[in-house]
Amino acid sequence: MAPLQKVTSEESSSKSISGSSDHSDVEDLPLDHDRPTKRRRTSSDSVRSNGVTHDLKNVKHVKTSEATISRIKPKQAAEKVPAKVEKTSITEEDASVPETILASTAVDETATFSTLSVDPWLVASLSTMAIKTPTMVQKSSIPPILAGRDCIAGSRTGSGKTVAFAVPILQTWARDPSGIYAVVLTPTRELALQLLEQFQAIGSSQGIKCVLITGGADMRAQALDLARRPHIVIATPGRLADHIETSGADTILGLKRAKYVVLDEADRLLAAGKGSMLPAVQTCLSALPPPSARQTLLFTATLTPEVSALQDLPRPASKPPIFTVNLNTSALTLPPTLKQTYQLVNTLHREKYLHILLLTPLNLPKQTIIFANRTSTANLLERLLRLLGHRVTALHSGLPQPERTANLSRFRAGAARILVSTDLASRGLDIPAVQLVINYDLPRNPDDYIHRCGRTARAGRGGLVVNLVGQRDVDVVKAIEERVGREMQAFEEEGVSIEGRVVRDAVGVVGEKKREAMLGIEEGRDVKGNRVRKKG
């Protein structure tokens, strides 16, 4: 981290809703991150009467607690498999040996979708979506999937993983379009909706029938959709498991004939701990064909030990080895076109800094995602920013599903410039226009930080991340910098003094609007100020 300035320690006595850093948005996210060890307040945290920051020259000598680092550093990556396993035949003994393509493995750089044996109708469909050249994960994954191999693919966010499995599935389906052909499981409703839209867009010319099975929608309507034997079922594990356990046998009978099973964001689906989706995933798999009778595809941005271990499980001699694509080398990395910055804040005035940062000349036109760690914080920020005149919407588990879907559509369409979100929007969602990510709360896990940053600087485009850093966040920042191998730089914009503008333009108005926003929450009003009628 570039030399930091010290923040006044008024924040150490603050326990306001906006200053909390604990994850609570676990409806769709299996978050199991320990909290960092509390740091004892020292004399160096003395309060300045005017609340203005000043230089902390010796910040590099502030010792980061080893206990803190050990609790928030990611697990060490599993030992890498050799680049390629040579084999002459598949026998009982060698059937479990996987074949792995690493980032360093030679892949034909000149490959096109046509040379990958993709059918002409799919090449034309992709071309209409401005997808003309396959990415590395697509070049590596499409041929073995078309050849009937099970596949585990790890590749960074924004690398085109959905196309990598959707294209071979649609190609083989088009040659035998009957019944439920593929079941795709993904952790969140938003990701499921995005997958549905991509399958429909790619397969529209062939009359593909897809259904979405997620929470927040009518169970009876979904049961009817399943009974009609759609071609592609895209579901969250919890809701599909509900149907398997409660809907009639006729409803789920078609699942037994699926040719493909896809686990998208497999690391999250298979993660253990608080909020784990494993029980629901296991229920879903119990209603699907056995591994020997289906093709299984696992795609993830992070090849966790849980995912990697699957390639070593015993396999029938009749099944070819699992094909593993590992293009994320040492797990997650930041996009090279991303600029990381920090803005030191006093936690008592964090919202004021956020308001001013959103209004600087360079940031004002940018499509922006603001990440908060708690649902309650995201709710408050959306209300506050709306009262301050920002075009803002929100995405978190406290919202009903129709509202979440509508809000995400508004943001994608540009009707809202700012999306306030929990980690629901940190992974998988592809919103190309995002140019700015602001971490209102820093995540306690460095890998979550990388996922958040991955919402911008996608597909070679530039992007900016601004992290609001209080004195209590210094240890977390150091752990993040160690994890990503890059230092954050102080946020600067020519001709703009953030601290000066906070004092001059934000102290009074933001404080007033925050009280108004909190009053609206207490009175049970919606974000537009209307009273919400209680049902019943």
C-alpha positions as CSV (number, residue, x, y, z in Angstrom):
1,M,0.0,0.0,0.0
2,A,1.3,3.4,-0.8
3,P,2.1,5.6,2.3
4,L,-1.2,5.9,4.1
5,Q,-2.6,8.8,5.9
6,K,-3.9,8.3,9.4
7,V,-7.7,8.5,10.1
8,T,-9.1,10.0,13.2
9,S,-10.2,7.3,15.7
10,E,-13.7,8.6,16.3
11,E,-14.6,5.6,14.3
12,S,-13.4,3.2,17.1
13,S,-16.4,4.3,19.2
14,S,-18.9,4.1,16.3
15,K,-21.2,1.1,16.0
16,S,-23.4,2.6,13.4
17,I,-25.1,0.4,10.7
18,S,-22.9,1.7,8.0
19,G,-19.7,0.8,9.7
20,S,-20.3,-2.9,10.2
21,S,-18.2,-5.2,8.2
22,D,-19.8,-8.6,8.9
23,H,-21.4,-10.6,6.1
24,S,-25.1,-11.3,6.7
25,D,-26.4,-11.6,3.1
26,V,-26.3,-15.4,3.1
27,E,-29.6,-16.3,1.5
28,D,-27.9,-17.3,-1.7
29,L,-24.2,-17.0,-0.8
30,P,-22.4,-19.7,1.3
31,L,-20.2,-17.2,3.2
32,D,-18.2,-18.8,5.9
33,H,-15.5,-16.2,6.5
34,D,-14.1,-15.7,10.1
35,R,-14.0,-12.2,11.4
36,P,-10.6,-10.7,11.9
37,T,-9.0,-10.5,15.3
38,K,-9.8,-7.2,17.0
39,R,-6.9,-4.8,17.2
40,R,-6.3,-3.1,20.5
41,R,-6.6,0.7,20.3
42,T,-3.3,2.4,20.8
43,S,-2.2,5.9,21.5
44,S,-1.5,6.4,17.8
45,D,-5.2,6.4,17.3
46,S,-5.7,9.7,19.1
47,V,-8.6,11.9,18.0
48,R,-8.0,15.1,16.1
49,S,-10.6,17.8,17.0
50,N,-11.2,18.9,13.4
51,G,-11.5,15.3,12.1
52,V,-9.1,15.9,9.2
53,T,-6.7,13.2,8.1
54,H,-2.9,13.6,8.2
55,D,0.2,11.6,7.2
56,L,1.1,8.4,8.9
57,K,4.7,8.0,7.8
58,N,5.4,4.9,9.7
59,V,2.4,2.9,8.5
60,K,4.7,0.3,6.9
61,H,5.9,-0.5,10.4
62,V,2.4,-1.1,11.8
63,K,2.5,-4.9,12.4
64,T,-0.2,-6.9,10.8
65,S,-1.5,-9.5,13.3
66,E,-0.4,-12.9,12.2
67,A,-3.7,-14.2,13.6
68,T,-5.6,-11.8,11.4
69,I,-3.7,-12.7,8.3
70,S,-4.2,-16.4,8.9
71,R,-7.9,-16.0,9.3
72,I,-8.5,-14.0,6.2
73,K,-5.9,-15.4,3.8
74,P,-7.2,-17.9,1.3
75,K,-6.4,-21.5,1.5
76,Q,-3.3,-22.6,-0.3
77,A,-4.1,-23.8,-3.8
78,A,-4.0,-27.6,-4.3
79,E,-0.9,-29.0,-5.7
80,K,-1.0,-28.7,-9.5
81,V,-1.4,-31.7,-11.7
82,P,1.3,-32.1,-14.4
83,A,0.5,-30.2,-17.6
84,K,-0.6,-33.3,-19.5
85,V,-1.0,-37.0,-18.9
86,E,0.0,-39.2,-21.8
87,K,-2.1,-42.3,-22.2
88,T,-2.6,-44.9,-24.9
89,S,-5.7,-46.7,-23.7
90,I,-8.4,-46.3,-21.0
91,T,-8.3,-49.2,-18.6
92,E,-9.7,-49.9,-15.2
93,E,-6.4,-48.8,-13.7
94,D,-5.9,-45.5,-15.5
95,A,-9.5,-44.4,-16.0
96,S,-9.2,-42.1,-13.0
97,V,-6.2,-40.2,-14.3
98,P,-7.3,-36.8,-15.4
99,E,-5.9,-34.8,-18.3
100,T,-5.1,-31.2,-17.5
101,I,-4.6,-28.2,-19.6
102,L,-2.8,-25.4,-17.7
103,A,-2.5,-21.8,-18.6
104,S,1.0,-22.5,-19.9
105,T,-0.1,-25.4,-22.1
106,A,0.0,-24.7,-25.8
107,V,-3.4,-24.0,-27.3
108,D,-3.8,-23.0,-30.9
109,E,-4.0,-19.2,-30.8
110,T,-5.4,-19.1,-34.3
111,A,-8.4,-21.4,-33.5
112,T,-11.8,-20.3,-34.5
113,F,-15.2,-21.6,-33.6
114,S,-15.3,-23.4,-36.9
115,T,-11.9,-25.1,-36.4
116,L,-13.2,-26.2,-33.0
117,S,-15.9,-28.2,-34.9
118,V,-18.7,-25.9,-33.8
119,D,-21.7,-26.2,-36.2
120,P,-22.3,-23.3,-38.6
121,W,-25.7,-22.3,-37.1
122,L,-24.0,-21.8,-33.8
123,V,-21.1,-19.8,-35.3
124,A,-23.7,-17.6,-37.0
125,S,-25.7,-17.2,-33.7
126,L,-22.5,-16.3,-31.8
127,S,-21.6,-13.8,-34.5
128,T,-24.9,-12.0,-34.1
129,M,-24.0,-11.6,-30.4
130,A,-20.6,-10.1,-31.4
131,I,-18.8,-13.2,-30.2
132,K,-16.5,-14.0,-33.1
133,T,-13.3,-15.3,-31.6
134,P,-13.2,-18.0,-28.9
135,T,-11.5,-17.2,-25.6
136,M,-8.9,-19.5,-24.1
137,V,-11.3,-21.3,-21.9
138,Q,-13.6,-21.9,-24.9
139,K,-10.7,-23.1,-27.1
140,S,-9.7,-25.5,-24.3
141,S,-13.1,-26.8,-23.2
142,I,-15.4,-27.0,-26.3
143,P,-13.5,-29.9,-28.1
144,P,-13.4,-32.3,-25.2
145,I,-17.0,-31.6,-24.2
146,L,-18.1,-32.3,-27.8
147,A,-16.0,-35.5,-27.6
148,G,-18.2,-36.6,-24.6
149,R,-15.7,-36.0,-21.8
150,D,-16.6,-34.8,-18.3
151,C,-14.9,-31.5,-17.7
152,I,-13.7,-29.3,-14.8
153,A,-12.8,-25.8,-16.0
154,G,-11.3,-23.1,-13.9
155,S,-10.9,-19.7,-15.5
156,R,-11.0,-16.1,-14.3
157,T,-14.3,-14.2,-14.2
158,G,-15.3,-12.6,-17.5
159,S,-13.4,-15.2,-19.6
160,G,-16.4,-16.6,-21.4
161,K,-17.1,-19.8,-19.4
162,T,-20.9,-19.8,-20.1
163,V,-20.3,-20.0,-23.9
164,A,-17.7,-22.7,-23.3
165,F,-20.4,-25.1,-22.0
166,A,-23.5,-23.7,-23.6
167,V,-22.2,-24.2,-27.2
168,P,-21.4,-27.9,-27.0
169,I,-24.6,-28.6,-25.1
170,L,-26.7,-26.8,-27.7
171,Q,-24.8,-28.5,-30.6
172,T,-25.5,-32.0,-29.4
173,W,-29.0,-31.1,-28.4
174,A,-29.8,-29.8,-31.8
175,R,-29.1,-33.3,-33.3
176,D,-31.5,-34.9,-30.8
177,P,-33.9,-32.3,-29.4
178,S,-36.0,-34.4,-27.0
179,G,-37.0,-34.0,-23.4
180,I,-34.9,-32.4,-20.6
181,Y,-31.5,-32.4,-22.2
182,A,-29.4,-30.5,-19.7
183,V,-29.8,-29.3,-16.0
184,V,-27.6,-26.3,-15.0
185,L,-27.2,-25.5,-11.3
186,T,-26.0,-22.1,-10.2
187,P,-25.8,-20.5,-6.8
188,T,-28.0,-17.4,-7.2
189,R,-31.2,-16.3,-8.9
190,E,-29.4,-13.5,-10.8
191,L,-26.8,-15.9,-12.2
192,A,-29.6,-18.3,-13.2
193,L,-31.5,-15.6,-15.1
194,Q,-28.3,-14.5,-16.9
195,L,-27.7,-18.1,-17.9
196,L,-31.2,-18.4,-19.2
197,E,-30.8,-15.3,-21.3
198,Q,-27.6,-16.6,-22.8
199,F,-28.9,-20.0,-23.6
200,Q,-32.0,-18.5,-25.2
201,A,-30.0,-16.0,-27.2
202,I,-27.6,-18.6,-28.6
203,G,-30.3,-21.2,-29.3
204,S,-33.1,-19.0,-30.4
205,S,-32.9,-20.0,-34.1
206,Q,-33.4,-23.7,-33.2
207,G,-36.5,-23.1,-31.0
208,I,-34.7,-24.0,-27.7
209,K,-37.1,-24.2,-24.7
210,C,-35.5,-23.2,-21.4
211,V,-37.1,-22.9,-17.9
212,L,-35.9,-21.0,-14.9
213,I,-36.4,-22.8,-11.5
214,T,-35.5,-20.3,-8.7
215,G,-36.9,-19.1,-5.5
216,G,-39.3,-16.1,-5.4
217,A,-41.6,-17.5,-8.1
218,D,-44.7,-19.6,-8.0
219,M,-44.0,-23.3,-7.3
220,R,-47.1,-24.5,-9.2
221,A,-46.2,-22.7,-12.3
222,Q,-42.7,-24.0,-12.2
223,A,-44.0,-27.6,-11.6
224,L,-46.1,-27.2,-14.8
225,D,-43.0,-25.9,-16.7
226,L,-41.0,-29.0,-15.6
227,A,-43.8,-31.4,-16.5
228,R,-43.7,-30.0,-20.1
229,R,-40.2,-31.4,-20.5
230,P,-38.2,-28.3,-21.5
231,H,-34.9,-28.8,-23.2
232,I,-32.8,-26.9,-20.7
233,V,-33.5,-26.5,-16.9
234,I,-31.6,-23.7,-15.2
235,A,-32.0,-23.7,-11.4
236,T,-30.8,-22.8,-8.0
237,P,-30.2,-25.9,-5.9
238,G,-32.6,-25.0,-3.2
239,R,-35.6,-24.5,-5.4
240,L,-35.0,-27.5,-7.6
241,A,-34.5,-29.6,-4.4
242,D,-37.9,-28.3,-3.2
243,H,-39.6,-29.6,-6.4
244,I,-37.8,-32.9,-6.1
245,E,-39.0,-33.4,-2.5
246,T,-42.6,-32.0,-2.8
247,S,-43.7,-32.0,-6.5
248,G,-45.2,-35.2,-8.0
249,A,-43.2,-37.8,-9.7
250,D,-44.5,-36.8,-13.1
251,T,-43.1,-33.3,-12.6
252,I,-39.5,-34.5,-12.1
253,L,-39.5,-37.7,-14.2
254,G,-37.9,-35.9,-17.1
255,L,-34.8,-35.0,-15.0
256,K,-33.8,-38.7,-15.1
257,R,-33.2,-38.4,-18.8
258,A,-30.9,-35.4,-18.7
259,K,-27.7,-35.9,-20.8
260,Y,-25.8,-33.1,-19.3
261,V,-25.4,-31.8,-15.7
262,V,-23.6,-28.5,-15.2
263,L,-22.4,-27.0,-11.9
264,D,-21.8,-23.3,-12.7
265,E,-19.7,-21.5,-10.0
266,A,-18.9,-25.0,-8.7
267,D,-16.7,-23.8,-5.9
268,R,-19.7,-22.0,-4.3
269,L,-22.1,-24.9,-4.9
270,L,-19.7,-27.4,-3.3
271,A,-18.4,-25.2,-0.4
272,A,-19.0,-26.5,3.1
273,G,-19.8,-24.4,6.2
274,K,-22.4,-21.9,7.1
275,G,-25.0,-21.5,4.4
276,S,-23.7,-24.5,2.5
277,M,-25.7,-25.5,-0.6
278,L,-24.2,-29.1,-0.6
279,P,-27.4,-30.7,0.9
280,A,-29.6,-29.2,-1.8
281,V,-27.0,-30.0,-4.5
282,Q,-27.0,-33.7,-3.3
283,T,-30.8,-33.8,-3.5
284,C,-30.7,-32.5,-7.0
285,L,-28.1,-35.0,-8.1
286,S,-30.2,-37.8,-6.6
287,A,-33.0,-37.1,-9.1
288,L,-30.6,-36.9,-12.1
289,P,-29.0,-39.8,-14.0
290,P,-26.0,-41.4,-12.3
291,P,-22.5,-40.2,-13.3
292,S,-22.0,-43.1,-15.7
293,A,-25.1,-42.1,-17.7
294,R,-24.5,-38.4,-18.0
295,Q,-21.9,-35.9,-18.9
296,T,-20.9,-33.7,-16.0
297,L,-19.4,-30.2,-16.4
298,L,-18.0,-28.1,-13.6
299,F,-17.1,-24.5,-14.2
300,T,-15.6,-22.1,-11.7
301,A,-13.5,-19.0,-11.4
302,T,-11.6,-20.7,-8.5
303,L,-10.4,-24.3,-8.5
304,T,-10.8,-24.9,-4.8
305,P,-9.5,-28.1,-3.1
306,E,-13.1,-29.3,-3.0
307,V,-13.5,-29.0,-6.7
308,S,-10.0,-30.2,-7.6
309,A,-10.5,-33.3,-5.5
310,L,-13.3,-34.5,-7.7
311,Q,-10.9,-35.3,-10.6
312,D,-9.2,-37.9,-8.5
313,L,-12.4,-39.9,-7.6
314,P,-12.6,-43.5,-9.0
315,R,-14.4,-43.7,-12.4
316,P,-15.8,-46.6,-14.4
317,A,-13.5,-48.1,-17.0
318,S,-16.0,-47.2,-19.6
319,K,-15.8,-43.5,-18.9
320,P,-12.9,-41.5,-20.3
321,P,-10.8,-39.5,-17.8
322,I,-12.0,-36.1,-16.6
323,F,-10.7,-33.3,-18.7
324,T,-9.4,-30.4,-16.5
325,V,-8.8,-26.9,-17.7
326,N,-6.9,-24.8,-15.3
327,L,-6.4,-21.3,-16.8
328,N,-6.4,-19.3,-13.5
329,T,-2.8,-20.4,-12.7
330,S,-2.3,-19.5,-9.0
331,A,-6.1,-19.1,-8.5
332,L,-7.7,-15.7,-8.8
333,T,-5.9,-12.6,-10.2
334,L,-6.9,-9.0,-10.8
335,P,-7.5,-7.9,-14.4
336,P,-4.3,-6.3,-15.7
337,T,-6.3,-3.2,-16.9
338,L,-7.7,-2.5,-13.4
339,K,-6.5,0.4,-11.3
340,Q,-6.7,-0.1,-7.6
341,T,-7.0,2.9,-5.3
342,Y,-7.9,3.8,-1.7
343,Q,-9.6,6.7,0.0
344,L,-8.9,7.1,3.7
345,V,-12.1,7.9,5.6
346,N,-13.3,8.5,9.1
347,T,-16.0,5.8,9.6
348,L,-18.3,8.4,11.1
349,H,-18.2,10.3,7.8
350,R,-18.0,7.3,5.4
351,E,-21.3,8.1,3.6
352,K,-20.0,11.7,3.0
353,Y,-16.9,10.5,1.3
354,L,-19.0,8.1,-0.8
355,H,-21.3,10.9,-2.0
356,I,-18.4,13.2,-3.0
357,L,-16.5,10.4,-4.8
358,L,-19.6,9.7,-6.9
359,L,-19.7,13.4,-7.9
360,T,-16.2,14.0,-9.1
361,P,-15.9,15.0,-12.7
362,L,-14.3,11.8,-13.8
363,N,-16.5,9.5,-11.8
364,L,-19.9,11.2,-12.4
365,P,-20.6,9.6,-15.8
366,K,-19.4,6.1,-14.8
367,Q,-21.6,3.1,-14.4
368,T,-20.8,2.1,-10.8
369,I,-21.3,-0.8,-8.4
370,I,-21.0,-0.1,-4.6
371,F,-20.4,-3.1,-2.4
372,A,-21.4,-3.3,1.2
373,N,-21.0,-6.3,3.5
374,R,-24.5,-6.2,5.1
375,T,-28.0,-6.2,3.6
376,S,-29.0,-3.5,6.1
377,T,-26.1,-1.3,4.9
378,A,-27.0,-1.7,1.3
379,N,-30.6,-0.9,2.1
380,L,-29.6,2.3,3.9
381,L,-27.2,3.4,1.2
382,E,-29.7,3.0,-1.6
383,R,-32.2,5.2,0.3
384,L,-29.6,7.8,1.2
385,L,-28.1,8.1,-2.3
386,R,-31.6,8.3,-3.7
387,L,-32.4,11.2,-1.4
388,L,-29.2,12.9,-2.4
389,G,-30.3,12.8,-6.1
390,H,-28.3,9.9,-7.4
391,R,-29.8,7.5,-10.0
392,V,-29.5,4.4,-7.9
393,T,-30.9,0.9,-7.4
394,A,-30.0,-2.1,-5.2
395,L,-29.4,-5.8,-5.2
396,H,-29.5,-7.8,-2.0
397,S,-31.3,-10.7,-0.4
398,G,-33.7,-8.4,1.5
399,L,-35.5,-7.6,-1.7
400,P,-38.2,-9.8,-3.2
401,Q,-37.2,-11.6,-6.3
402,P,-39.3,-9.6,-8.8
403,E,-37.7,-6.4,-7.4
404,R,-34.2,-7.8,-7.6
405,T,-34.8,-8.8,-11.2
406,A,-36.2,-5.5,-12.1
407,N,-33.5,-3.5,-10.4
408,L,-30.7,-5.5,-12.2
409,S,-32.5,-4.9,-15.5
410,R,-32.6,-1.1,-14.8
411,F,-28.9,-1.0,-14.0
412,R,-28.0,-3.0,-17.1
413,A,-30.1,-0.7,-19.3
414,G,-28.5,2.4,-17.8
415,A,-31.7,3.6,-16.2
416,A,-29.8,3.6,-12.9
417,R,-26.2,4.6,-12.9
418,I,-25.4,3.1,-9.5
419,L,-26.0,-0.4,-8.1
420,V,-25.7,-0.8,-4.4
421,S,-25.1,-4.5,-3.7
422,T,-23.9,-7.1,-1.3
423,D,-21.8,-10.0,-2.7
424,L,-24.8,-11.1,-4.7
425,A,-23.4,-9.1,-7.6
426,S,-19.7,-10.0,-7.0
427,R,-19.5,-13.1,-9.1
428,G,-20.6,-14.3,-12.5
429,L,-22.8,-11.4,-13.5
430,D,-21.7,-9.9,-16.7
431,I,-22.4,-6.1,-16.9
432,P,-19.9,-4.8,-19.5
433,A,-20.6,-1.1,-18.9
434,V,-19.3,-1.1,-15.3
435,Q,-16.4,1.3,-15.1
436,L,-16.1,1.9,-11.4
437,V,-16.4,-0.3,-8.3
438,I,-16.4,1.2,-4.8
439,N,-15.9,-1.0,-1.8
440,Y,-17.9,0.9,0.8
441,D,-17.0,-2.0,3.2
442,L,-13.9,-4.0,2.5
443,P,-14.5,-7.7,2.4
444,R,-12.7,-9.8,5.0
445,N,-11.6,-12.4,2.5
446,P,-9.2,-11.3,-0.2
447,D,-10.7,-13.7,-2.8
448,D,-14.0,-11.9,-2.3
449,Y,-12.2,-8.6,-3.0
450,I,-10.9,-10.1,-6.3
451,H,-14.4,-11.2,-7.3
452,R,-15.8,-7.7,-6.6
453,C,-13.0,-6.1,-8.6
454,G,-13.8,-8.4,-11.5
455,R,-17.1,-6.6,-12.1
456,T,-15.1,-4.0,-13.9
457,A,-12.1,-4.0,-16.3
458,R,-13.7,-7.0,-18.2
459,A,-12.6,-8.3,-21.5
460,G,-9.6,-6.0,-21.8
461,R,-11.5,-2.8,-20.9
462,G,-10.2,-0.4,-18.3
463,G,-11.7,-0.1,-14.8
464,L,-11.2,1.7,-11.5
465,V,-11.7,0.4,-7.9
466,V,-11.9,2.8,-5.0
467,N,-11.7,1.3,-1.5
468,L,-12.9,3.3,1.4
469,V,-10.4,2.6,4.1
470,G,-10.7,3.3,7.8
471,Q,-8.0,2.8,10.4
472,R,-9.5,-0.6,11.3
473,D,-9.2,-1.7,7.7
474,V,-5.4,-1.4,7.5
475,D,-4.7,-5.0,8.4
476,V,-7.3,-6.1,5.8
477,V,-5.7,-3.9,3.1
478,K,-2.3,-5.4,3.8
479,A,-3.7,-8.9,3.5
480,I,-5.4,-8.0,0.2
481,E,-2.2,-6.5,-1.2
482,E,-0.3,-9.6,-0.2
483,R,-2.8,-11.8,-1.9
484,V,-3.1,-9.9,-5.2
485,G,0.6,-9.0,-5.4
486,R,-0.1,-5.3,-6.1
487,E,-0.2,-2.2,-3.9
488,M,-3.2,0.2,-3.9
489,Q,-2.5,3.8,-4.7
490,A,-4.2,6.8,-3.1
491,F,-7.2,8.0,-5.1
492,E,-6.4,11.2,-6.9
493,E,-8.2,13.3,-9.4
494,E,-6.6,16.4,-10.8
495,G,-8.1,19.6,-9.3
496,V,-10.2,17.7,-6.8
497,S,-9.7,17.7,-3.0
498,I,-12.0,15.0,-1.6
499,E,-11.4,16.0,2.0
500,G,-12.1,19.6,1.2
501,R,-15.3,18.8,-0.7
502,V,-16.5,16.6,2.2
503,V,-16.1,19.4,4.7
504,R,-17.6,22.1,2.3
505,D,-20.3,20.2,0.5
506,A,-21.3,17.0,2.3
507,V,-21.2,17.3,6.1
508,G,-24.6,19.0,6.5
509,V,-26.7,17.7,3.7
510,V,-25.5,14.0,3.9
511,G,-26.1,14.0,7.7
512,E,-29.6,15.4,7.2
513,K,-30.5,12.9,4.4
514,K,-29.1,10.0,6.4
515,R,-31.5,10.8,9.3
516,E,-34.3,10.9,6.8
517,A,-33.4,7.6,5.3
518,M,-33.1,5.9,8.7
519,L,-36.5,7.3,9.7
520,G,-38.0,5.8,6.5
521,I,-36.6,2.4,7.5
522,E,-38.0,2.7,11.0
523,E,-41.5,3.7,9.7
524,G,-41.6,0.8,7.3
525,R,-41.5,2.9,4.1
526,D,-40.1,1.7,0.8
527,V,-37.2,3.4,-1.0
528,K,-39.5,5.8,-2.7
529,G,-41.0,6.9,0.7
530,N,-44.3,5.1,0.4
531,R,-45.7,3.3,3.3
532,V,-45.6,-0.5,2.8
533,R,-48.9,-2.1,3.7
534,K,-48.5,-5.2,5.8
535,K,-50.2,-8.3,4.4
536,G,-53.0,-9.9,6.3
